[in-house]
């Protein structure tokens, strides 16, 4: 697609993703060109932050699938996205001077991005720390070792399949 149509598609996807993140109590941290970074449990602490992030990830994939039908029909392009989740301590707050705004930084943010990079198209990949937090509440794929940038050895990950209903 051309640059203007790509901008339209991305704007639509960002709006949908933002709506889903907010619905589950998350905060959109930043837009990363072709992605969205969201945090759960900061700036407001949430006991069930990992579960909320899982629900949002699945919700985003559901919204993306709906948008993909329209994009396929109009543009003949197969729109798919990947989602990665990680849980851990980050440095969160106002960073720098001026209007840089609230953000989260640190090693754990990078691992979430790495989980996104190994997720299958249309899928959600969880780090081991997030998988442990949602075990019992979420349906997860079998544990697997994945190779990620910056790690000498493969790291454990699990695919999020669904969230169990109560």
C-alpha positions as a Markdown table, in Angstrom:
| # | Residue | x | y | z |
|---|---|---|---|---|
| 1 | Unk | 0.0 | 0.0 | 0.0 |
| 2 | Unk | 1.1 | 3.6 | -0.4 |
| 3 | Unk | 2.4 | 5.8 | 2.4 |
| 4 | Unk | -0.9 | 7.5 | 3.0 |
| 5 | Unk | -2.9 | 4.3 | 3.1 |
| 6 | Unk | -0.4 | 2.8 | 5.5 |
| 7 | Unk | -0.8 | 5.8 | 7.7 |
| 8 | Unk | -4.6 | 5.3 | 7.7 |
| 9 | Unk | -4.2 | 1.6 | 8.5 |
| 10 | Unk | -1.7 | 2.3 | 11.3 |
| 11 | Unk | -3.8 | 5.1 | 12.8 |
| 12 | Unk | -6.9 | 2.8 | 12.8 |
| 13 | Unk | -4.9 | 0.0 | 14.5 |
| 14 | Unk | -3.4 | 2.3 | 17.1 |
| 15 | Unk | -6.8 | 3.7 | 18.0 |
| 16 | Unk | -8.2 | 0.2 | 18.4 |
| 17 | Unk | -5.2 | -0.9 | 20.5 |
| 18 | Unk | -5.4 | 2.1 | 22.7 |
| 19 | Unk | -9.1 | 1.6 | 23.3 |
| 20 | Unk | -8.5 | -2.1 | 24.4 |
| 21 | Unk | -5.5 | -1.2 | 26.6 |
| 22 | Unk | -7.6 | 1.5 | 28.4 |
| 23 | Unk | -10.5 | -0.9 | 28.7 |
| 24 | Unk | -8.3 | -3.3 | 30.8 |
| 25 | Unk | -6.7 | -0.6 | 32.9 |
| 26 | Unk | -3.5 | -0.2 | 31.1 |
| 27 | Unk | -1.6 | 2.9 | 30.0 |
| 28 | Unk | -0.3 | 3.5 | 26.5 |
| 29 | Unk | 3.3 | 4.4 | 27.0 |
| 30 | Unk | 4.4 | 5.2 | 23.5 |
| 31 | Unk | 4.1 | 4.5 | 19.8 |
| 32 | Unk | 7.1 | 2.9 | 18.2 |
| 33 | Unk | 6.6 | 3.5 | 14.6 |
| 34 | Unk | 4.8 | 0.3 | 13.7 |
| 35 | Unk | 4.0 | -0.7 | 17.3 |
| 36 | Unk | 2.4 | 0.3 | 20.6 |
| 37 | Unk | 3.9 | -0.1 | 24.0 |
| 38 | Unk | 1.5 | -0.3 | 27.0 |
| 39 | Unk | 2.1 | -0.9 | 30.7 |
| 40 | Unk | -0.1 | -2.5 | 33.3 |
| 41 | Unk | 0.4 | -1.9 | 37.0 |
| 42 | Unk | 2.0 | 1.6 | 36.5 |
| 43 | Unk | 1.4 | 4.4 | 37.2 |
| 44 | Unk | -1.5 | 2.7 | 39.1 |
| 45 | Unk | -0.6 | -0.5 | 40.9 |
| 46 | Unk | -2.9 | -3.4 | 39.8 |
| 47 | Unk | -2.7 | -6.8 | 41.6 |
| 48 | Unk | -3.9 | -8.6 | 38.5 |
| 49 | Unk | -1.7 | -6.6 | 36.0 |
| 50 | Unk | -0.5 | -9.7 | 34.1 |
| 51 | Unk | -4.0 | -11.0 | 33.6 |
| 52 | Unk | -5.2 | -7.6 | 32.5 |
| 53 | Unk | -2.3 | -7.4 | 30.0 |
| 54 | Unk | -3.2 | -10.9 | 28.7 |
| 55 | Unk | -6.9 | -9.9 | 28.2 |
| 56 | Unk | -5.7 | -6.7 | 26.4 |
| 57 | Unk | -3.4 | -8.7 | 24.2 |
| 58 | Unk | -6.1 | -11.0 | 23.1 |
| 59 | Unk | -8.5 | -8.1 | 22.7 |
| 60 | Unk | -6.0 | -6.3 | 20.4 |
| 61 | Unk | -5.6 | -9.4 | 18.3 |
| 62 | Unk | -9.4 | -9.7 | 18.0 |
| 63 | Unk | -9.6 | -6.0 | 16.9 |
| 64 | Unk | -6.7 | -6.6 | 14.5 |
| 65 | Unk | -8.5 | -9.5 | 12.9 |
| 66 | Unk | -11.6 | -7.4 | 12.3 |
| 67 | Unk | -9.5 | -4.6 | 10.8 |
| 68 | Unk | -7.6 | -7.2 | 8.7 |
| 69 | Unk | -10.8 | -8.3 | 7.0 |
| 70 | Unk | -11.4 | -4.7 | 5.8 |
| 71 | Unk | -7.8 | -4.2 | 4.8 |
| 72 | Unk | -7.8 | -7.5 | 2.8 |
| 73 | Unk | -11.0 | -6.5 | 1.1 |
| 74 | Unk | -9.9 | -3.0 | 0.2 |
| 75 | Unk | -6.1 | -3.4 | -0.3 |
| 76 | Unk | -5.5 | -7.2 | -0.9 |
| 77 | Unk | -3.0 | -7.1 | 2.0 |
| 78 | Unk | -2.8 | -9.7 | 4.8 |
| 79 | Unk | -2.7 | -7.6 | 8.0 |
| 80 | Unk | -1.3 | -9.5 | 11.0 |
| 81 | Unk | 0.4 | -8.4 | 14.2 |
| 82 | Unk | 2.4 | -9.9 | 17.0 |
| 83 | Unk | 2.1 | -9.2 | 20.7 |
| 84 | Unk | 4.7 | -9.8 | 23.4 |
| 85 | Unk | 4.3 | -9.6 | 27.2 |
| 86 | Unk | 6.8 | -9.6 | 30.0 |
| 87 | Unk | 6.4 | -8.9 | 33.7 |
| 88 | Unk | 9.0 | -7.5 | 36.0 |
| 89 | Unk | 10.4 | -4.3 | 37.6 |
| 90 | Unk | 10.8 | -1.3 | 35.4 |
| 91 | Unk | 11.8 | 2.3 | 36.0 |
| 92 | Unk | 8.6 | 4.2 | 35.4 |
| 93 | Unk | 7.9 | 7.9 | 35.6 |
| 94 | Unk | 8.6 | 11.3 | 34.0 |
| 95 | Unk | 11.9 | 10.9 | 32.2 |
| 96 | Unk | 13.9 | 13.9 | 31.2 |
| 97 | Unk | 12.9 | 17.5 | 30.9 |
| 98 | Unk | 10.0 | 19.0 | 29.0 |
| 99 | Unk | 7.3 | 17.1 | 27.3 |
| 100 | Unk | 8.9 | 13.7 | 27.2 |
| 101 | Unk | 6.2 | 12.4 | 29.5 |
| 102 | Unk | 5.6 | 9.3 | 31.5 |
| 103 | Unk | 7.4 | 6.2 | 30.3 |
| 104 | Unk | 8.8 | 2.8 | 31.4 |
| 105 | Unk | 12.3 | 1.8 | 30.7 |
| 106 | Unk | 14.6 | -1.1 | 31.7 |
| 107 | Unk | 15.6 | -4.6 | 30.8 |
| 108 | Unk | 12.1 | -5.9 | 31.3 |
| 109 | Unk | 10.7 | -3.6 | 28.7 |
| 110 | Unk | 13.3 | -5.0 | 26.2 |
| 111 | Unk | 12.3 | -8.5 | 27.0 |
| 112 | Unk | 8.6 | -7.7 | 26.2 |
| 113 | Unk | 9.8 | -6.4 | 22.9 |
| 114 | Unk | 11.8 | -9.6 | 22.3 |
| 115 | Unk | 8.7 | -11.7 | 23.1 |
| 116 | Unk | 6.8 | -9.8 | 20.5 |
| 117 | Unk | 9.6 | -10.5 | 17.9 |
| 118 | Unk | 9.2 | -14.3 | 18.5 |
| 119 | Unk | 5.4 | -14.4 | 18.6 |
| 120 | Unk | 3.8 | -16.0 | 15.6 |
| 121 | Unk | 1.8 | -13.6 | 13.3 |
| 122 | Unk | -1.6 | -13.2 | 15.0 |
| 123 | Unk | -0.2 | -14.6 | 18.2 |
| 124 | Unk | 0.7 | -13.5 | 21.7 |
| 125 | Unk | 3.9 | -14.7 | 23.4 |
| 126 | Unk | 4.6 | -14.5 | 27.1 |
| 127 | Unk | 7.8 | -14.5 | 29.0 |
| 128 | Unk | 8.3 | -17.1 | 31.7 |
| 129 | Unk | 7.6 | -14.4 | 34.4 |
| 130 | Unk | 4.3 | -13.5 | 32.9 |
| 131 | Unk | 3.3 | -17.1 | 32.2 |
| 132 | Unk | 3.9 | -17.9 | 35.9 |
| 133 | Unk | 1.6 | -15.0 | 37.0 |
| 134 | Unk | -1.3 | -16.1 | 34.9 |
| 135 | Unk | -1.0 | -19.9 | 35.2 |
| 136 | Unk | -4.4 | -21.2 | 36.1 |
| 137 | Unk | -6.3 | -18.2 | 34.8 |
| 138 | Unk | -5.0 | -18.4 | 31.2 |
| 139 | Unk | -4.7 | -21.3 | 28.7 |
| 140 | Unk | -1.1 | -21.4 | 27.6 |
| 141 | Unk | 0.8 | -23.4 | 25.0 |
| 142 | Unk | 3.6 | -25.8 | 25.9 |
| 143 | Unk | 6.8 | -24.2 | 27.3 |
| 144 | Unk | 9.4 | -23.6 | 24.6 |
| 145 | Unk | 12.8 | -22.1 | 24.4 |
| 146 | Unk | 13.2 | -19.2 | 22.0 |
| 147 | Unk | 16.2 | -17.4 | 20.8 |
| 148 | Unk | 16.1 | -13.7 | 21.3 |
| 149 | Unk | 18.4 | -10.8 | 20.4 |
| 150 | Unk | 20.8 | -10.0 | 23.2 |
| 151 | Unk | 20.7 | -13.4 | 25.0 |
| 152 | Unk | 23.4 | -15.9 | 24.6 |
| 153 | Unk | 21.1 | -18.8 | 25.5 |
| 154 | Unk | 17.5 | -19.5 | 24.5 |
| 155 | Unk | 14.9 | -18.2 | 27.0 |
| 156 | Unk | 11.7 | -19.8 | 28.1 |
| 157 | Unk | 8.4 | -18.6 | 26.6 |
| 158 | Unk | 4.8 | -19.7 | 26.3 |
| 159 | Unk | 2.1 | -18.8 | 23.8 |
| 160 | Unk | -1.1 | -17.3 | 25.2 |
| 161 | Unk | -4.0 | -19.2 | 23.8 |
| 162 | Unk | -7.0 | -17.8 | 25.8 |
| 163 | Unk | -8.0 | -16.6 | 29.2 |
| 164 | Unk | -10.2 | -19.1 | 31.1 |
| 165 | Unk | -13.7 | -17.9 | 31.9 |
| 166 | Unk | -14.9 | -18.1 | 35.5 |
